[in-house]
Amino acid sequence: MKKIVFLVLCGLFAIGTQAQGLKTKYIQIKDVYHFQDEFNQYRVNSFLKHQLEEAGYVVFYESQELPAEVKTDPCNMLKCNVERDKSMLATQLQITLVNCKNEAVFTASGESRLKEHRKSHVDAIKNALAYTVLSKKKE
């Protein structure tokens, strides 16, 4: 029953996100999120970059130089934030894409109950993006 409710909510969320329009093609990922001690700890950064590129976006890290199109118009880029919720038995991640006006245009949550941090963070990202508009964009 929980899975059905979850899928319905994801479907409704996907329709709402599509209506807002994710028309930008650039996404910037942070080098280190608040729950990481170093770049790509738990493979969060590289896997997130891979998933977003698979969805058809041009993805770069905040330490890389901005593309010329983004330099001329910063609103051509979304920033990707990843938050880890506190949980004893699961890894819960929330992925948010924020536009130039600091408005969240996309939010997805994923959970993993795998024990090993390296695998659980990747699994949580995969679960968060599995049933969203981002997984179907492919241009």
C-alpha positions in Angstrom: 0.0 0.0 0.0 2.8 2.4 0.9 4.4 1.8 -2.5 1.2 2.6 -4.4 0.8 5.9 -2.4 4.5 6.7 -3.0 4.2 6.1 -6.8 1.0 8.2 -7.0 2.7 11.1 -5.1 5.8 10.8 -7.4 3.5 10.9 -10.4 1.7 14.0 -9.2 5.0 15.7 -8.3 6.4 14.9 -11.7 3.4 16.5 -13.4 3.8 19.6 -11.2 7.5 19.8 -11.9 6.9 19.5 -15.6 4.5 22.4 -15.4 7.1 24.6 -13.8 9.5 23.7 -16.5 13.1 22.5 -16.2 14.0 24.2 -19.4 17.6 24.9 -18.4 20.3 22.6 -19.6 23.0 23.4 -17.0 23.2 22.1 -13.5 25.9 22.9 -10.9 26.8 20.3 -8.2 28.7 21.3 -5.1 32.1 19.8 -4.5 31.4 18.9 -0.9 28.0 18.7 0.7 27.5 19.3 4.5 27.5 15.5 5.3 30.7 14.9 3.4 34.3 15.4 4.6 35.9 15.3 1.2 35.0 15.5 -2.5 33.1 12.5 -3.8 32.9 10.8 -0.4 30.3 7.9 -0.6 30.4 8.5 -4.4 27.6 11.0 -4.1 29.1 13.7 -6.4 30.1 11.4 -9.3 27.0 9.3 -9.2 24.7 12.4 -9.0 26.6 13.9 -12.0 26.2 10.7 -13.9 22.5 10.5 -13.3 21.8 14.1 -14.3 24.0 13.7 -17.4 22.0 10.6 -18.3 18.8 12.8 -18.1 20.3 15.1 -20.7 21.8 17.9 -18.6 25.2 19.5 -18.8 26.6 19.0 -15.3 29.6 20.6 -13.7 31.1 21.0 -10.3 31.2 24.4 -8.5 35.0 24.4 -8.7 34.9 24.3 -12.5 34.6 27.3 -14.7 31.1 28.3 -15.8 30.1 27.9 -19.4 29.9 31.1 -21.5 26.1 30.8 -21.7 25.8 30.7 -17.9 28.2 33.6 -17.5 26.1 35.8 -19.7 22.8 34.7 -18.1 23.1 33.0 -14.6 19.4 32.0 -14.9 20.4 29.3 -17.5 21.7 27.2 -14.6 20.2 25.3 -11.7 22.1 24.5 -8.5 21.8 21.1 -7.0 21.6 20.7 -3.3 21.7 17.4 -1.4 20.6 17.1 2.2 20.9 14.0 4.3 18.1 13.5 6.8 18.8 12.0 10.2 17.8 8.4 10.5 19.3 5.5 12.5 18.3 2.7 10.2 18.3 4.2 6.7 20.1 6.7 4.5 17.6 9.4 3.5 18.7 12.0 0.9 16.7 14.9 -0.5 17.8 16.4 -3.8 16.7 19.9 -4.6 17.3 21.9 -7.8 17.3 25.7 -7.1 17.0 28.4 -9.8 18.7 31.8 -9.9 15.9 33.3 -7.8 16.7 30.8 -5.0 13.4 29.0 -5.7 13.2 25.2 -5.5 12.0 24.0 -9.0 12.5 20.3 -8.3 12.7 18.2 -5.1 13.0 14.5 -4.8 13.6 12.2 -1.8 15.2 8.8 -1.7 15.9 6.2 1.0 18.2 3.2 1.3 18.4 0.7 4.0 21.8 -0.8 2.8 24.4 -0.9 5.6 27.5 0.2 3.8 27.6 4.0 3.4 29.2 3.9 -0.1 26.4 1.8 -1.4 23.5 3.3 0.6 24.1 6.9 -0.6 24.2 5.8 -4.3 21.1 3.7 -3.8 19.3 6.6 -2.1 20.1 8.9 -5.1 19.0 6.2 -7.5 15.7 5.8 -5.6 15.1 9.6 -5.4 15.5 10.1 -9.2 13.9 6.8 -10.3 10.3 8.0 -10.9 10.8 11.7 -11.7 10.8 13.9 -14.7 14.6 13.9 -14.6 14.7 10.2 -15.4 12.6 10.7 -18.5 14.1 14.0 -20.0 16.6 12.4 -22.4 16.8 14.8 -25.3 
